[in-house]
């Protein structure tokens, strides 16, 4: 992940595209461009029947190559704010270094340098630059101040705290209000990631958090309660009580607002 701080001091977590994803995206774009060039040449050749003189043919081919390799990609990238056929398939997008959408200037610089580093040098320069860059930038990205990021990021569901049935009677009378917010967040993160920890690390961390949380929970849980059950009970009860409190506060605010609207401010 790459952190970007906006002008409003908001931290954005962006995931730069890997070298492999960018390479596949580029190959799709290049293949599509080659097919377009071949298709247009064949179509024009069949239409005119080879009646063009060599000089005119070379000029038309040059115009076609510039159109397909530079003008069309730059236009598409500008209009779609960093997309292309290959990036659409791979779920990528070109963005500025600050995380914002690119403009024509960025797309033009990338498109012009792509002719050199991708087509004339067969991708060798782009490969060398991207390998030694942490965001897999090519030369065009370095000069334009852009990079490729993943748009489709799979968000893994986290395990929620569940109240163990054997602790329902105890937690109903327990005081969990003194539990610090920072500690509650740490316990919630542990519960959400417990399945990805090794058994020894999971047990040790559960004991450590349970020992720390027991100093703020009264009365203590029944003897023999597993640390993870204790943590699940405390966090789930804290969550449910906070939710109920917020709902009551919302109801009071709504009733107060209704009463204020009913007051005879004007006769």
N, C-alpha and C positions, 0 to 999 in steps of 0.2 A: 504494500500500500504506500501511497505518496500523499503527504499532507500538504494542503494548500490553504493559506489564510487569506480570506477575502478582505476587502476594504472595511467591511463591517465587523471584522474580527471573528468571523465564523470559520471554523476549521472544516475543510472539505477533505474527506478520505477518498482519493482517487486511485484506481488500480491501473498502472501503466501496462500496455500490451507487451507481451513477451516477444522475443526475437522470432520464435517459430510462428506465432500468430500473425505477425507483420509480414513474414516471408510468404505464408500461404495467401494472405490477402493481396499482396503484391503480385503473386503469380496469377491469381484469378483476374486481376485488372489487366495485366499484360496480355494474357491469353485472350481476353475479351477484345482488347484493342487490336491485336493481330488478326482476329477473326473479322472484325469490322473492316479493317484495311483490305484484307483479301476479298471479302464479300463485295465491297464497293468496286474494287478493280475488276473483278470478274463480271459484275453487273454492267459496268460501263463498257468493258470490252465486248460483251455480247450485244450491247445496244448499238454501238457505233460501228461494230464490225472491223475494228482495227484501222479506221480511216484517219486517225490522228498521225501527224508527223512526229518523229522522235523528240524534237525539242519541246513541243507542246505536251507530249506524253510525260516527259520528265518534270515539267512544270506542274502538271496536274498531280502527279504522284507526290511531289514535294509539298504542295498545298494540302493534299489529303493527309500526309504524315503529320504535318504541323497541326492540322485541325484535330486529328484523332489523339495524338500524343500530348499536346499542350493545351489547345484552346478548350476542347470538350472537357478534359479532366479538371482544369482550373475552374471552368464554369460550374460544373457539377459540384465540386468541392465548396465553392463559394455559396451556391444556392442552398445546398443541404447542410451547410455549416460543418464540413469535415467528413462527409460520407463519400463512399464510392461503392461500386458493385462488390468488390472484394471485402471491404470493411462491413458492408451490410450483411454479407454471408457470415463473417467471423465475429460480428457483434462489436466492432471497433468504431472509433471516431477520433478524428484529429482535433485537438484542442490547443489553446495557448498554454504557455507555461504556468499562467495563473489560474488555469482551469476554465477560462472563458471561451466562447465560440470564436472561431477564426473568421477573418474577413478576406476580401479579395487580395490584399497585399500579401498575407500569409500564403494563400493558395497559389498566387503567381510566383512567389519565390520558390516554393516547393516544386511547382510544375516545371519551371525553367531549369532548376538544378537536377530534376529527375532525368532530363534529357542527357545530361552528362554522366551522372553517377549510376543510372540504371540502364539506359539504352546504349549509349556510346561505349561505356566501360563494362557492359554486361553485368551490372550489379556488384562488381568487385569493390568499388569505392564505398557504396552504401553498406556492404557487408562489413568491411573493415571498420568503418566509423561506428556502426551499430553494435558490433561486438564489444567495443571498449567504452560503451556508454551505458549507464545504469538504467536509462529509460528506453534503450534500444533505438535511439534517434539516429537518423541518417543525416548527411550533410545539409540537406534542405531544411530539416527540422532545426538543426543548430542555428542556421542563419535566420530562419523565420521565427524562431522562438516558439516552437510547437512540439508536440509529441502525441503519440497514439495511446489512447486509453480504452479499457474495456467498458462497454456500456451494459452488457448483459452479465451481471455478476450474480452467481447463485448464492442466496442467503440461506445458510443452514439454520434450521429451526433449533431453538435452544430448549432444553428440558426445564420445565417449570417446577417450582417447589410444590409438593403435594403433602397434605397433612396425613401422617400415618394414623390409621384408625385407633391403635392402642394408646395414642397420646391425645385423643380428642378431649377426654375429661380433664386431663391435666392442663392443657393449653387454654381451655376455656376460662380458667381462673388465673392464669399466669400473667405477670406484668412484663410486657415486651416493649413498652414505650421508651424505656431508657436505652434501648439498643442504638448505638450511634449509626447515623446514615451511612458513613463510609464503611463500617463493618458489615452492615446489611448488604451493601452493594457487593462487597467481596464474597460474602456467603452466596449471594445470588449467582455471581459469576462462577463460583466453584460448582454449584448445583448444575448450572447449564453446561459446564465443560467436564463434569465428572466422568462421563462415559468415555472420554478421549484420553483420560489419564491412566497410567499403569496402576495396578492394584496397590503396590507399596506406596507410591506417591499419593494416590487417592486417600488411602487410610491415614497417612501421616498428616496430610493437609486437613482432613476432616477433624482429626483429633485436635490439631492446633486451633482451628476456627471454633470448634465447640468449647474448648477451654477458655478462649478469649470471650466468647459470647456468654458463657455461663455467669460471668461476673456482672452482667447487666440484666439477667432474667431471674425473676423471683415468682414462685419458689423454684427450686431446682427440679429437674425432671426425675421421674422414678429411677431407682437404682437399676443398673443394667441396660439403660437405654443406649442403643448404638449412636455414635456421634452424628452420623448422617441423618438418622431419624430425628434427632434433636434439632439439627439445623433446618431440615425441611419443615418441621412443625413451627419453629420460631419465625422463619421467613414467610411461610404461607399465612400464618396468623397475623403477622405485621402487615402484610399486603392486604388481607381482607379487612382489617380494622381501618387502615388508611383509606381504602376505597369507600367503606361505609361512612367514614367521617367526611370525605369529600362530597359524597352524595347528599348527606344531610346539609352541608354548607351550601351546596348548590340549590337545594330546595328552599332554604331560608332566604337566599339571595333572590330567588324567583318570586317568593311571596312578598318580600320587601319591595321589589320592583313593581309588582302588580298593585300594591297598596299606594305607592307613590304616584302611579298613573291615574289612580282613582281620586286623588286629592283634588278639591275644587280650586285649582290655581286661577281660573278665570270664571266670572259670573256671566 
